Protein backbone atom coordinates (compact mmCIF):
# COMPACT_ATOMS: atom_id res chain seq x y z
CA UNK A 1 0.00 0.00 0.00
CA UNK A 2 1.37 3.39 -0.97
CA UNK A 3 1.29 6.22 1.55
CA UNK A 4 -0.17 9.34 0.00
CA UNK A 5 0.77 12.23 2.23
CA UNK A 6 -1.77 14.86 3.07
CA UNK A 7 -1.16 18.44 2.09
CA UNK A 8 0.26 20.65 4.80
CA UNK A 9 -2.56 22.04 6.89
CA UNK A 10 -4.87 19.09 6.29
CA UNK A 11 -3.51 17.18 9.26
CA UNK A 12 -5.81 18.12 12.11
CA UNK A 13 -5.05 17.46 15.78
CA UNK A 14 -7.61 15.29 17.57
CA UNK A 15 -9.98 17.16 19.90
CA UNK A 16 -8.51 15.55 23.03
CA UNK A 17 -5.06 17.05 22.41
CA UNK A 18 -4.44 19.80 24.98
CA UNK A 19 -4.27 23.31 23.55
CA UNK A 20 -0.71 23.67 24.88
CA UNK A 21 0.47 20.90 22.52
CA UNK A 22 -1.30 22.01 19.33
CA UNK A 23 1.47 24.28 18.07
CA UNK A 24 4.02 21.48 18.42
CA UNK A 25 1.54 19.10 16.74
CA UNK A 26 1.36 21.45 13.73
CA UNK A 27 5.17 21.77 13.58
CA UNK A 28 5.81 18.02 13.66
CA UNK A 29 2.91 17.26 11.31
CA UNK A 30 4.28 19.78 8.79
CA UNK A 31 7.77 18.29 8.95
CA UNK A 32 6.44 14.77 8.51
CA UNK A 33 4.10 15.84 5.71
CA UNK A 34 7.00 17.57 3.95
CA UNK A 35 8.89 14.27 4.14
CA UNK A 36 5.90 12.52 2.61
CA UNK A 37 5.38 10.09 5.48
CA UNK A 38 2.28 11.36 7.30
CA UNK A 39 -1.40 11.28 6.53
CA UNK A 40 -4.39 12.35 8.58
CA UNK A 41 -4.63 8.73 9.78
CA UNK A 42 -1.49 9.37 11.84
CA UNK A 43 -2.88 12.31 13.82
CA UNK A 44 -3.87 10.15 16.81
CA UNK A 45 -0.43 8.57 16.92
CA UNK A 46 1.24 11.96 16.86
CA UNK A 47 -1.09 13.24 19.58
CA UNK A 48 -0.30 10.22 21.78
CA UNK A 49 3.42 10.82 21.24
CA UNK A 50 3.14 14.50 22.22
CA UNK A 51 1.08 13.70 25.32
CA UNK A 52 3.57 11.02 26.44
CA UNK A 53 6.48 13.39 25.78
CA UNK A 54 4.78 16.13 27.79
CA UNK A 55 4.23 13.76 30.74
CA UNK A 56 7.82 12.52 30.50
CA UNK A 57 9.19 16.06 30.62
CA UNK A 58 6.94 16.97 33.55
CA UNK A 59 8.09 13.89 35.49
CA UNK A 60 11.72 14.72 34.69
CA UNK A 61 11.35 18.16 36.26
CA UNK A 62 9.63 16.73 39.33
CA UNK A 63 12.20 13.93 39.65
CA UNK A 64 15.08 16.40 39.51
CA UNK A 65 13.43 18.55 42.18
CA UNK A 66 12.88 15.52 44.45
CA UNK A 67 16.48 14.39 44.01
CA UNK A 68 17.83 17.87 44.71
CA UNK A 69 15.68 18.00 47.85
CA UNK A 70 17.02 14.62 48.97
CA UNK A 71 13.55 13.08 48.94
CA UNK A 72 14.52 9.52 48.05
CA UNK A 73 11.02 8.01 48.40
CA UNK A 74 9.44 10.58 46.09
CA UNK A 75 12.36 10.31 43.65
CA UNK A 76 11.92 6.55 43.46
CA UNK A 77 8.20 6.84 42.65
CA UNK A 78 8.77 9.65 40.18
CA UNK A 79 11.57 7.73 38.44
CA UNK A 80 9.17 4.84 37.90
CA UNK A 81 6.57 7.15 36.40
CA UNK A 82 9.20 8.91 34.30
CA UNK A 83 10.37 5.57 32.93
CA UNK A 84 6.80 4.58 32.03
CA UNK A 85 6.26 7.83 30.11
CA UNK A 86 9.66 7.51 28.44
CA UNK A 87 8.75 4.05 27.17
CA UNK A 88 5.40 5.30 25.85
CA UNK A 89 7.10 8.24 24.19
CA UNK A 90 9.83 6.08 22.66
CA UNK A 91 7.34 3.54 21.30
CA UNK A 92 5.16 6.23 19.75
CA UNK A 93 8.20 7.99 18.30
CA UNK A 94 9.36 4.74 16.71
CA UNK A 95 5.94 4.11 15.20
CA UNK A 96 5.92 7.60 13.68
CA UNK A 97 9.47 7.52 12.34
CA UNK A 98 10.70 10.15 14.80
CA UNK A 99 13.81 8.22 15.83
CA UNK A 100 16.94 7.74 13.76
CA UNK A 101 16.54 3.97 13.65
CA UNK A 102 12.87 4.11 12.68
CA UNK A 103 13.55 6.68 9.95
CA UNK A 104 16.09 4.32 8.41
CA UNK A 105 13.21 1.94 7.75
CA UNK A 106 11.23 4.71 6.06
CA UNK A 107 13.87 5.58 3.50
CA UNK A 108 13.29 4.04 0.12
CA UNK A 109 16.56 3.25 -1.63
CA UNK A 110 16.90 4.79 -5.06
CA UNK A 111 17.26 2.56 -8.09
CA UNK A 112 20.83 2.67 -9.38
CA UNK A 113 21.28 4.33 -12.75
CA UNK A 114 21.65 1.98 -15.72
CA UNK A 115 23.84 4.54 -17.45
CA UNK A 116 26.98 2.83 -18.72
CA UNK A 117 25.65 -0.67 -18.03
CA UNK A 118 24.53 -1.31 -21.62
CA UNK A 119 28.09 -2.18 -22.66
CA UNK A 120 28.54 -4.59 -19.75
CA UNK A 121 25.43 -6.64 -20.52
CA UNK A 122 25.53 -6.32 -24.32
CA UNK A 123 22.25 -4.41 -24.54
Secondary structure, DSSP 8 states (H G I E B T S, - for coil): -------TT-----TTS-GGGHHHHHHHHHHHHHHT---GGGHHHHHHHHHHHHHHHHHHHHHHHHHHTT-HHHHHHHHHHHHHHHHHHHHHHHHHT-SHHHHHTT--------TTTHHHHT-
